[in-house]
Amino acid sequence: MQWHFDPGTGSPFWLERARSLDFDPRRDVRTHADLRLFPNVANELRVVPLEDLVPRGYGDHPDIIGAYDSGGTTGAPKRVLLLSDWFTSLLAWKSGRMDALGFPHRANWLTLAPTGPHIFGRLMAELPRMRGGINFTVDLDPRWVRRSLQEGRGDEAGRYAEHVVDQAESVLLHQKVGVLVATPPLLERMAERDELVAAINEKVSVIMWGGAHLDADTRAVLQHDVFPNVRLCGQYGSTMILGGTMERPAGDGGSGPCVFDSFSPYVTFEVVDPGTGAAVADGERGQVVMHHLSKSMLLPNNLERDEATHVPAQPGALGVSVADVTPVAVFEQAQVIEGVY
């Protein structure tokens, strides 16, 4: 709080926003629970000049990786900045999680992911490089698919998804690939192609899925019936926390719930009753709230478009963990459409 609200180190956005708060963050925010004092300012990030988000403590030449947008699932995208110190820390943490989950080193990746304004693609470009592999890519335009579905052009969205799978098939049939990154809707389409399924089972060690929800029944079919030789591993995140997390390692062969631990203490989760905002008990479902508190960014109390089951966090971690993540039907008066991402 001292960093983000001191006039010499805080960002112009938060220094100005502090004038309208009915509490003093430097005096009153002492615990993780106190983050709930903040209003949810995520919607303001649709229009805030990004320069105003950089803490002054970084000086005149902050090392900025880039500007990144939210997916735009619920309207105009929100925008944030990715600074290099946070990016380095996040990559190291994610790579460590991958080691715990059995991801191979010096393996090539095939990543079916949105790039450009989407932080997910930037992360997926860097992880294979730092782990010693080549990254083959197939770009996604999830906004176009979502718009097609919104406008009733389902056939067009389907043709686009097949176009993406065609490109992935070309790589998987002719190149060495140890890690496949894809969204659940694309994995389901890949599962319909026998030659492609055989190539994946022969070559790929890990399938990392994310970007859209995967229900437990479909996950079990993909793991045990379609890709029995490959480990399925989920990831969950948001542009508004500048990244994401990997699923918790489990010894159940993928038959149990997919649990996600946050990058505590910098990123934390809560699960709340959407009507009252009160935290739900362990084992109960509610809407996900995410907090980001690092040197590079402060974004507390952000209500996400997801529902999840409250799971106790790992010992020593702040907040809670989440399982069985699914999208809400309506968020901010808009229908939630996932499409391919």
N, C-alpha and C positions, 0 to 999 in steps of 0.2 A: 504494500500500500504506500509506503514511503516513496518508492521509486515512481510509481504511476501517478502520484498526486503531489509530489514536490514540484514547484514551478520550474526548477532547474533540470529535472529529468523526465517529467511526465509528458504525455503526448498532448498536443493542442486540443484534440477531441475530448479527452478525459478532464483536462484542466478546465475547459469551458463547461463540460457537463456537470462537474462537481458543484458549480454555482447553483444548480437546480435541485441538488440532493438535499434531503431533510436530515442527513447525518454527515459526520465527518469520517471519511474512510480511514484516515490515518489514526484517528482516535478510537473509532467504534468497531472496526473490522479486526477482530483478534483471533477468530476461529474459522474453521471451514463453514460452519453453520451460518456465520455472519455474512457470507457471500449472498445469502438470500435477501439481504437488505437492499441490494442493488435492483434497479428496474431492469427489465430485459430490453436492451438497446439494439438487439440484432437487426431489427427492421430499419434502424437509422443507417445501417451500413449499405443500404441500397443507394444512398445519395451523398454520403460523407466523402469529401475529397481525401484520397488515400494518403496524401502527404500529412494530413492531420492525425493519422493513426500512429505515426512513428514517434516513439518517445524521444524527447530532446536529449536525453542522456547518451544517445548514440552519436551525437555530434553532427557535423555538417555533411558527412559522407557515410551514411549507414550502408552496410552491405546487404542490399535487397536482392533476393532471388527473383521475385516477380510478384505480380498482382494476380489474385485468383478469385474466381466467382463461385458462389454456391450453385447447386444444380439447376435452380430455377423451377423446381417442382411446383412451388406454390406462388409463382409470380415473378416479378423482376428480380434478377439475381442480386444477392448481397456480395460485397467485395471486401477482401482483406489483403494484407501484405504478408509475404513470407520472408523473414530475415534469416541470414545465413547461420547465426548461432543457434536459433531454434531448430532449423533444418538439420544441422549436424547432430544435435542431441536426439532428435526424433529418429533419425536414421539409425543411429547407434543402438537405441532402445529397440526399435523394430527388428533390427538384424539379430540382436540377442534373443528376442522372442522366437525368431525363425529357427535359430539354433536349437532352442528348447523343443521346438515342434518337429525337428528332423529335416528341415530344408537343407538340400545339398549345397555345398560350396562348389565353385568352378563349374556350375551348370548353366546352360543357356535357358533363357526365359522366353516365352511368348506371351505378350501382354495385350489383351483386348480391352482397351480402356480409353476414356475420353482424355484428350490432351488439351493443348491451347489454354483456355482459361480455367481448366479444372486441375486442382492440386493433386488429385489421385494419379493422373498420368505422369506428373513430375516426380512423384515419389517412386512410381514403378519404373521410371527410367533410371533412377539413381541406385536403387537397391541391387539390381543385377550387376552393375558396374563395380560397386564396392564389394560384392561377394564373388567376383571373378568370372562372370559369365557374359555372354552376348545377349542383348535384349532385342528380340524380334517384336515388332509392334504391328497392330492393326488398330487404326483410329476409330473412335466412336463419336457420333454426334447425337447424344441422348436428347438434346432439346428438339431436334427435328423429329425424332421418333415420338416424343411426347406430344408435340404439336400435331403430328399426323393422327395420333389416337384421339386427341381432344376434338379434332375436326371430323372425326368419323372415317378417316382414311386408314382403316386397319390393314387392308391389303398392302398398301404402300409401306406401312411400318414393318409388315412381315417380310416383304421383299428386301427391305433394307437389312433386316436381321440376317436373312439368308446370304446377302452380299457380304456381310461381315464374316459369317461362318465359312463361306467359300475361300476368303483370303486366309483365314486361320488354317483351313484344311491344306492349302498349298504349302504352308510352312511346316505343318506337322507331318506331312507325308514325306517331305524331302530333306528336313533338317533335324539335327539333334536338339531336343528340347527336354529339359529336366523339370522345369516349373511352368505351369500354365496358369495364367491369371485371366479370369473371365467372370462375367456376371451370371447369376442363376438362369435368367431367360435364355442366354446364349448357350449355356451348358446343356439345357434341355433340348435345344435345337441340334447341338452337336451329337447328343445321345441318339438321334434318329438316323445317323449315318454310320453304317456298320464298319466301313473301311476306316473311317476317322476314329471310331471308338477303339478299334483294334490297335491303331497307331498310338493312341494315347496310353492304353494299357501297357503297350510294349516299351514306350520311351519315357513317359513322364513319371516323376517320383511324387510330386505334390501338385494338386490343383488348389489354387487360392481363389476363393470366390468372395464376392462382395459387390457393393454398389446397388444391390436390390435384395429384397428379402427372399429367404429360402426356408420353406416350412419343413418341419421335422420329417414328415413322411417322404417328401421329395428328396430331401438330403439322404435319407436311409436308402432309397432306391438307387440314387446316383452312386453312393458309396459301396453298397454291397452287391448290386445287380449290374450296374452299367460300367463302373470303373473300380472293380474289386482290387486291382493291382496298384491303385493310386491312393494316396492319402488326401482326403478333402479337408481343407482348412479355411475357416471363415475369417473375414476381417470386417470391422465396423468402425465407421468414423463420420466425420463431417468437416466441411471446409471451415466451419465456424470454430472448430478447435484446432485448425491447422494440421490436420492429419487424422490418424485413426489407430486402432489397436488390433492385435491378433487374438484369436480365440485362446482360451485357457487350455494348456496341455491337459489331456485326460487319458486315462487308461481303459476307456470303455469301448474302444474301436469305433467311435463315432455314433454309438447308440444312445448316448445320453444327451442332455441339452447342450447347446452351443453357448458357452459362457464367455463374456468379454470383460476383461479387467481394463481399467483406464491407466493412462500413463501418469499415475499419481506421483507427486503432489501437483504437477503442473496442469494436468487435465483430470477432471473428476466427473463422475456421474451421480445423479439422483433419480429416483423413480417416484413420481407424485400422482396424486389424484387430480385428474385434469379439471375437475369441478371446483375443488377447494384449494389446490396447491399444496396440500399436506402430504408429507412423505408416507408411502405405503409400507406395510410390514413385509418382512422377509417372506418370499414365496408368493406375494400378491403382485398383480399387474397394475401398471399405470403408465403415464407418459414420461418420457425421458427428458431430464434437464441436464445440460452440460455446462461445465465451467472451464474456462481456460485462464490460467494465471501464470504467466512466465515473464521474463524480462522484456520480451519483444511485444507482447500483447496481453491486454486484459479484456476478457469477454465473459462476465459471470452471468449465471441465471438465465441461460438461453434455453427456452422450451423448444425441443425438437419435434419433428413430425412423426416420431416413432413411439410405439408402445413396447414395453418389455416387462419381464418378470424381475423383481428385486431379488438379487443374490448377494449374500454377504461378500464384502471385499476381502482380498487377501490380507493376512496379518500385516499390520503396519501401514496399510494404504488408507487414504482418505476416501470418503464417499462410499458408494456401493458398486457392485458389478451388476451386469445385466445379462439376461438370457432370453431366447425366443423372441428376438426383435422382429416386429412387424410394423408396417406403416399404418398410421391412422387413416380413416376414410376421408375425413375432411380436416383441413388445417388452414387457419386464417381465412375462413369462409371460401376456401377453394378446394375442389376435389383433388386428391392426391393421385397422380398417375405416374407409375414408375417407368413403364416402357422397358427399355433394355438396361437402364441404369437409374 
